[in-house]
Amino acid sequence: MAIHFGPPIDLTDLPNFRQMDSRPRHPVFVGRVSTKDNQNPASSIPRQVALASERLEVDEEFAAFFWDVESGMLPPDLRGLGPQEMYDALAVPIPRDGGLQDLVDRAEQLGVTHVLAERSDRVARAMLTSLTVEHELERIGVEVVYANEPTGGTESGRLRTRRYSQVDAEIYRATMMEMSMGGQFQHAVQGWNHGYPPYPYVAVIDENAPARQRGRFGAERPKKKLAPHPDPRRFDAARELCRLRREEHLKAADIIEVLAAEPDRYPIENRWTHGLVEGLIANPKLTGYQVYNRKSPRTGRAGSSKLNPISKWVWSPEAVHEPVISLKEWKEAQEVTAGLRAGADEGGALLRIRTAARQRGLTVIAVTSSDTHTLYRIGGRQAVLPNPIPDTVVHQVICDMGSAT
C-alpha cells in the first residue's frame, strides 16, 4: 500500500531512504495444460508465457520455465511424471526446466524471487494445493504473481481477488468431477465397459451405441461392451478358479498350482500370478453385470489406487454380457475370501490346518458356520471348530489327520 504521508523536507538523499533488495530479481514462469490430447500445449503454453510476461519489469526475462501437462486436480508430487520423450514430442517452443514440484523443490537453490503464472488455476484447481504452494514459496521469500490480478490498490483487495479466483477454480473442479462421474456412471449403467477387459473377455465396439458427432477435440472413442474371448478355455479357467475359491477355499497360491498343472486346459500368457487370480475372483464383471467405481481416481497416493467399498460401486440394472459365474456364486466367493483373510489375521490357524491337510492329500472344506463355530469336512471326516481356532485345537486336528492316514 502506498504511503501518502511523507516527511516535511526532502530526505531522498539519505542512504536508507529506500530499502534495497539485496537479491537481484530472478523471475520464473509456471504453467500447466490439462492434457496433451484435449488441449494443444504447443499453443497453450506460449500463450500463458505471453500473458505472464506482462508482469515482468522492463527489459526483464524469465530465468526458467516450469510447466506440466497434467490435471490440475493432482497434487504437485504427482505432476510431471511423464517421460521426457513425451514432452519432447509435444514440440512446445518454450523450454522446460521441470514441473511444479521441481519449482517448489529448487526455488531456493536457484535464487528465485518471483513466480509468475497466467492465473491461480494454472498452479492447481484445488485451493488447498495452490495455497500450499504459495505458502512454501513465500516462506523462502518468493512472491507468487498471477497476471489476471489487478495491480495497485490495497493488499486486502488483491488478496480478495486471489482467493475468489481460487474458490472459483475449486468449484469448477468439483463441478467437472460431478459431471464426469455422472457420465461415467451412465456409461456403466448402459452396459459399456471401462478399462481393460477381464481375462475371459474381449472388448468389442457396440455397433448399436448412439453415434456422436465429431467434437471439438476430434471423434469420440467408440463405446465397447464385453464379449467372450475367442478361446473358450478362458471361460473354463475363470469358472474353475472361482470354484476352487468358493467350494474348496483354496488360496491364490494353491489355485495357481492347480491351473499351472494343466496349461493346455487353462491357458495363460506368461504365467498365472497372485494378482491375476485374486483380481478375477473379486471382479464382479464375471457375473455378466457391468460395474464401475470399484477403485478411487488416480489422484490418490502415487503408485496405488484405493479400493472403494461395494456400497459405492455402480452396477448395470441387468446382465449385459455373457456371465462366467452367477451373482450368487460371486458373492459366496467373496465371503470365502474374507474368511481366508480373517484366518490369516488370526495367526494363520486355519492356514496351518489346510497346509497339513494338503501334505496328506486331504482337502479342507467349510460346510456351514455360525457366529461361534464352523463345520469343516477334512477328507472323509467332519470337525466342528470354534471361531477363532485356538492353537491347542489346531494341534489336535493335525494329530487326528495323522492317525486317519
KELO-442363 format. One record per residue (C-alpha): residue in one letter; y, z, x. Coordinates in steps of 0.05 Angstrom, whole numbers. Each point is the difference from the previous one (the first is absolute). Layout:
<rovexs>
(rovex A (Y Z X))
...
</rovexs>
This chain:
<rovexs>
(rovex M (0 0 0))
(rovex A (69 -20 27))
(rovex I (48 57 19))
(rovex H (71 -13 -26))
(rovex F (32 64 25))
(rovex G (14 -13 73))
(rovex P (42 38 52))
(rovex P (76 1 -7))
(rovex I (9 -35 68))
(rovex D (-38 -55 35))
(rovex L (-61 29 36))
(rovex T (-39 -64 9))
(rovex D (11 2 75))
(rovex L (-41 63 7))
(rovex P (-70 -13 30))
(rovex N (-36 37 -55))
(rovex F (39 -31 -58))
(rovex R (-61 -41 -19))
(rovex Q (-72 20 10))
(rovex M (-35 -53 41))
(rovex D (-73 -14 -11))
(rovex S (-34 8 67))
(rovex R (-53 -50 -21))
(rovex P (16 -74 -7))
(rovex R (-17 -30 -67))
(rovex H (-71 -26 -2))
(rovex P (-14 -28 -70))
(rovex V (-67 -27 -22))
(rovex F (-23 -37 -62))
(rovex V (-55 24 -48))
(rovex G (-28 -43 -56))
(rovex R (-61 -13 -42))
(rovex V (-32 -54 -42))
(rovex S (-53 20 -51))
(rovex T (-52 -54 13))
(rovex K (-6 -63 41))
(rovex D (-26 -38 -61))
(rovex N (48 19 -56))
(rovex Q (62 0 44))
(rovex N (18 -44 59))
(rovex P (13 45 61))
(rovex A (28 -60 38))
(rovex S (59 -2 -48))
(rovex S (3 72 -26))
(rovex I (4 36 67))
(rovex P (57 -44 27))
(rovex R (37 10 -66))
(rovex Q (-7 76 7))
(rovex V (24 -4 72))
(rovex A (61 -40 -21))
(rovex L (19 51 -54))
(rovex A (-12 60 46))
(rovex S (41 -34 55))
(rovex E (62 7 -42))
(rovex R (0 74 17))
(rovex L (1 -13 75))
(rovex E (64 9 38))
(rovex V (39 -58 29))
(rovex D (-40 -37 54))
(rovex E (-58 47 -10))
(rovex E (-72 -23 -5))
(rovex F (-66 32 -19))
(rovex A (-36 30 60))
(rovex A (-68 -6 -34))
(rovex F (-33 -22 -65))
(rovex F (-52 41 -37))
(rovex W (-31 -30 -62))
(rovex D (-65 0 -38))
(rovex V (-37 -44 -49))
(rovex E (-27 56 -42))
(rovex S (6 32 -68))
(rovex G (59 48 -6))
(rovex M (-48 48 -34))
(rovex L (-36 14 65))
(rovex P (21 58 45))
(rovex P (26 -19 70))
(rovex D (-65 16 36))
(rovex L (-37 -52 -41))
(rovex R (51 -54 12))
(rovex G (-4 -56 51))
(rovex L (-75 6 9))
(rovex G (-10 -75 -5))
(rovex P (-20 -36 64))
(rovex Q (54 -30 43))
(rovex E (-31 -68 -12))
(rovex M (18 6 -74))
(rovex Y (73 14 17))
(rovex D (2 -57 51))
(rovex A (-28 -49 -53))
(rovex L (57 17 -48))
(rovex A (49 -37 45))
(rovex V (57 48 -16))
(rovex P (60 -20 43))
(rovex I (17 73 13))
(rovex P (-35 39 57))
(rovex R (-42 60 -20))
(rovex D (1 62 44))
(rovex G (-46 38 -47))
(rovex G (-1 28 -71))
(rovex L (30 60 -35))
(rovex Q (-47 50 32))
(rovex D (15 -29 69))
(rovex L (74 9 -14))
(rovex V (-8 74 -19))
(rovex D (-44 13 61))
(rovex R (43 -36 51))
(rovex A (71 9 -25))
(rovex E (17 57 46))
(rovex Q (-33 -33 60))
(rovex L (38 -65 -12))
(rovex G (66 36 -9))
(rovex V (11 -27 -70))
(rovex T (65 24 -32))
(rovex H (0 -40 -66))
(rovex V (-54 -29 -44))
(rovex L (25 -55 -46))
(rovex A (-37 -27 -60))
(rovex E (17 -44 -60))
(rovex R (-13 58 -48))
(rovex S (-42 63 -6))
(rovex D (-61 -31 -32))
(rovex R (-10 -41 63))
(rovex V (-19 66 32))
(rovex A (-44 22 -58))
(rovex R (-4 -2 -76))
(rovex A (-23 73 -2))
(rovex M (61 44 5))
(rovex L (-36 55 38))
(rovex T (-20 -51 54))
(rovex S (70 -27 9))
(rovex L (29 70 1))
(rovex T (-51 22 52))
(rovex V (16 -59 44))
(rovex E (75 13 -6))
(rovex H (-11 73 16))
(rovex E (-42 -14 62))
(rovex L (51 -50 26))
(rovex E (61 43 -16))
(rovex R (-34 59 34))
(rovex I (6 -37 67))
(rovex G (71 -24 -14))
(rovex V (-16 -69 -30))
(rovex E (43 -23 -58))
(rovex V (-34 -41 -55))
(rovex V (45 -52 -31))
(rovex Y (-16 -43 -61))
(rovex A (41 -64 -7))
(rovex N (5 4 -76))
(rovex E (36 67 2))
(rovex P (76 1 -6))
(rovex T (43 16 61))
(rovex G (56 51 -1))
(rovex G (9 53 -53))
(rovex T (-31 69 0))
(rovex E (-66 21 30))
(rovex S (-22 27 -67))
(rovex G (13 -68 -32))
(rovex R (-40 -36 54))
(rovex L (-57 50 -7))
(rovex R (0 -8 -76))
(rovex T (-5 -76 7))
(rovex R (-57 7 50))
(rovex R (-40 49 -42))
(rovex Y (9 -41 -63))
(rovex S (-26 -60 38))
(rovex Q (-60 38 24))
(rovex V (-15 26 -70))
(rovex D (4 -71 -27))
(rovex A (-49 -22 54))
(rovex E (-49 54 -19))
(rovex I (6 -14 -74))
(rovex Y (-12 -74 15))
(rovex R (-61 20 41))
(rovex A (-28 42 -58))
(rovex T (14 -56 -50))
(rovex M (-34 -52 43))
(rovex M (-60 45 9))
(rovex E (-6 12 -75))
(rovex M (5 -74 -15))
(rovex S (-48 -18 55))
(rovex M (-52 52 -19))
(rovex G (6 -19 -73))
(rovex G (-15 -72 17))
(rovex Q (-59 20 44))
(rovex F (-27 43 -56))
(rovex Q (2 -59 -49))
(rovex H (-31 -44 54))
(rovex A (-61 47 1))
(rovex V (-3 12 -75))
(rovex Q (-4 -75 -11))
(rovex G (-59 -4 48))
(rovex W (29 -29 63))
(rovex N (-21 26 67))
(rovex H (41 35 54))
(rovex G (-19 -4 73))
(rovex Y (-64 -22 32))
(rovex P (-61 -9 -46))
(rovex P (-55 53 8))
(rovex Y (-64 -20 36))
(rovex P (-39 -27 -60))
(rovex Y (58 -43 -25))
(rovex V (46 -56 17))
(rovex A (70 -11 -27))
(rovex V (9 -65 -38))
(rovex I (64 -30 -30))
(rovex D (6 13 -74))
(rovex E (12 -69 -29))
(rovex N (18 31 -67))
(rovex A (56 43 29))
(rovex P (70 -20 -25))
(rovex A (33 -47 50))
(rovex R (67 22 27))
(rovex Q (56 -46 21))
(rovex R (20 -6 72))
(rovex G (46 59 14))
(rovex R (54 16 48))
(rovex F (-49 14 56))
(rovex G (-49 -56 -15))
(rovex A (-64 -4 -40))
(rovex E (-31 64 -25))
(rovex R (-66 22 28))
(rovex P (-56 -21 -47))
(rovex K (-32 56 -41))
(rovex K (-73 13 16))
(rovex K (-59 33 -33))
(rovex L (-64 26 30))
(rovex A (-64 -41 -5))
(rovex P (-70 14 28))
(rovex H (-8 -20 73))
(rovex P (-40 -65 9))
(rovex D (-54 40 35))
(rovex P (-34 39 -56))
(rovex R (-31 47 51))
(rovex R (68 34 7))
(rovex F (-4 23 -72))
(rovex D (-70 28 13))
(rovex A (24 36 63))
(rovex A (59 31 -36))
(rovex R (-43 21 -58))
(rovex E (-52 31 46))
(rovex L (48 40 43))
(rovex C (31 28 -63))
(rovex R (-69 18 -25))
(rovex L (-18 34 65))
(rovex R (61 45 -7))
(rovex R (-7 12 -75))
(rovex E (-75 12 -5))
(rovex E (-22 21 69))
(rovex H (65 34 22))
(rovex L (-2 -34 68))
(rovex K (59 6 47))
(rovex A (32 -62 30))
(rovex A (-40 3 65))
(rovex D (-65 1 -39))
(rovex I (22 -57 -45))
(rovex I (19 -41 61))
(rovex E (-69 12 29))
(rovex V (-33 -26 -65))
(rovex L (44 -62 -5))
(rovex A (-3 -17 74))
(rovex A (-76 3 -2))
(rovex E (-2 -62 -45))
(rovex P (56 -47 24))
(rovex D (-29 -60 -36))
(rovex R (2 38 -66))
(rovex Y (67 35 11))
(rovex P (43 -48 42))
(rovex I (64 23 33))
(rovex E (47 -31 50))
(rovex N (-3 39 65))
(rovex R (-29 66 -25))
(rovex W (1 52 -54))
(rovex T (50 56 13))
(rovex H (15 68 -28))
(rovex G (68 -24 -27))
(rovex L (-30 -61 -34))
(rovex V (-56 39 -34))
(rovex E (45 57 -24))
(rovex G (54 -49 -20))
(rovex L (-48 -40 -44))
(rovex I (-29 62 -32))
(rovex A (70 24 -17))
(rovex N (26 -67 -23))
(rovex P (6 -2 -76))
(rovex K (7 -76 0))
(rovex L (-76 -3 7))
(rovex T (-2 21 -74))
(rovex G (33 -66 -22))
(rovex Y (67 33 -14))
(rovex Q (62 -17 38))
(rovex V (33 62 31))
(rovex Y (66 9 36))
(rovex N (40 56 32))
(rovex R (-59 34 34))
(rovex K (42 7 63))
(rovex S (72 19 12))
(rovex P (50 -51 26))
(rovex R (8 -18 74))
(rovex T (59 46 6))
(rovex G (-45 59 18))
(rovex R (-22 24 68))
(rovex A (-10 -54 52))
(rovex G (-70 -27 6))
(rovex S (-26 31 -64))
(rovex S (6 -5 -75))
(rovex K (-5 59 -48))
(rovex L (-51 -3 -56))
(rovex N (28 12 -69))
(rovex P (-37 44 -50))
(rovex I (-41 -38 -52))
(rovex S (50 22 -53))
(rovex K (51 -48 31))
(rovex W (-45 -61 2))
(rovex V (15 -59 -45))
(rovex W (-60 -30 -35))
(rovex S (-8 -65 -38))
(rovex P (-17 17 -73))
(rovex E (-67 -37 6))
(rovex A (-46 -30 52))
(rovex V (30 -63 28))
(rovex H (-53 -22 51))
(rovex E (-75 6 7))
(rovex P (-19 73 15))
(rovex V (-47 23 55))
(rovex I (-12 67 -33))
(rovex S (20 32 -65))
(rovex L (60 46 -6))
(rovex K (-47 58 -15))
(rovex E (-40 -14 64))
(rovex W (64 -3 40))
(rovex K (22 67 -27))
(rovex E (-67 31 18))
(rovex A (6 -27 71))
(rovex Q (69 33 7))
(rovex E (-29 66 -24))
(rovex V (-55 -4 52))
(rovex T (50 -17 54))
(rovex A (41 60 -19))
(rovex G (-62 43 3))
(rovex L (-19 -26 69))
(rovex R (70 15 26))
(rovex A (-2 69 -31))
(rovex G (-67 12 34))
(rovex A (29 -19 67))
(rovex D (59 47 -12))
(rovex E (-48 56 -15))
(rovex G (-28 -4 70))
(rovex G (-49 -57 -11))
(rovex A (-54 41 -33))
(rovex L (-23 -57 -44))
(rovex L (8 -48 58))
(rovex R (-49 42 42))
(rovex I (-50 -2 -57))
(rovex R (7 -76 -7))
(rovex T (-7 -10 75))
(rovex A (-63 42 3))
(rovex A (-28 -37 -61))
(rovex R (14 -68 30))
(rovex Q (-37 20 64))
(rovex R (-61 14 -42))
(rovex G (6 -64 -41))
(rovex L (25 36 -62))
(rovex T (59 -14 -45))
(rovex V (46 52 -30))
(rovex I (26 -18 -69))
(rovex A (45 43 -45))
(rovex V (-32 1 -69))
(rovex T (49 43 -39))
(rovex S (51 54 15))
(rovex S (41 56 -30))
(rovex D (60 39 26))
(rovex T (-46 46 40))
(rovex H (-64 -38 16))
(rovex T (-27 -70 11))
(rovex L (-71 -25 -12))
(rovex Y (-24 -44 57))
(rovex R (-62 -43 8))
(rovex I (-24 3 72))
(rovex G (-57 -48 9))
(rovex G (-51 21 -53))
(rovex R (29 69 -10))
(rovex Q (59 28 -39))
(rovex A (46 55 23))
(rovex V (57 36 -34))
(rovex L (53 17 51))
(rovex P (64 40 -8))
(rovex N (70 -29 9))
(rovex P (19 9 57))
(rovex I (-67 4 37))
(rovex P (-6 61 45))
(rovex D (-28 -9 71))
(rovex T (-61 42 -17))
(rovex V (-17 -47 -58))
(rovex V (10 -61 45))
(rovex H (-49 29 50))
(rovex Q (-51 16 -54))
(rovex V (4 -70 -31))
(rovex I (-10 -33 68))
(rovex C (-60 45 14))
(rovex D (-30 -18 -68))
(rovex M (7 -74 18))
(rovex G (-41 13 63))
(rovex S (-55 34 -38))
(rovex A (-1 -55 -51))
(rovex T (-11 -54 52))
</rovexs>
